[in-house]
């Protein structure tokens, strides 16, 4: 693919703070290729308007075109905007702590039940539940953690 820059705009270059980059591609097929650049630009502008509605500051955006395929035109959009005002790391840690507290409370309740029932099987169940709880919390963190560049 040979991407060629079709449109570029840089705004708010004095902004200092966290920023996020959004990249995506889409394809315009043969029947719609007439005026395809204008359609691609409209699609990108719709995305930018939606970002602005959510409070993001648009820093720069670019539209690339690849006309090498015979029956399609591919477009690549790159938008850089101010980062989300929500501090995701704090939210993730808070959720993990809440899940850990729930797991500890569950284990404590099972141990209380085990006191009344007695027996080795109950302590094995408690140990297994503790391992499963810890593995679940770690797994959720690994899947949902923010990716840093």
DAWOVEN-V844644 format. One line per field, one symbol per residue. ss: DSSP state (h for helix, s for strand, l for the rest). burial: # if it has 16 or more other ideal C-beta (glycine too) atoms within 10 Angstrom, else .. Layout:
ss->???
burial->???
This chain:
ss->lllsssssssllllllllssssssssssshhhlllhhhhhhhhhhhhhhhhhhllllssssssssslllllssssssssssslllllhhhhhhhhhhhhhhhhhhhhhhhhhhhhhhllhhhhhhhhhhhhhhhhhhhhhhhhhlllll
burial->...........................#.......#..###.##..##..#....#.#########......##########.............#......#..........#.......#...#...#..#...#............
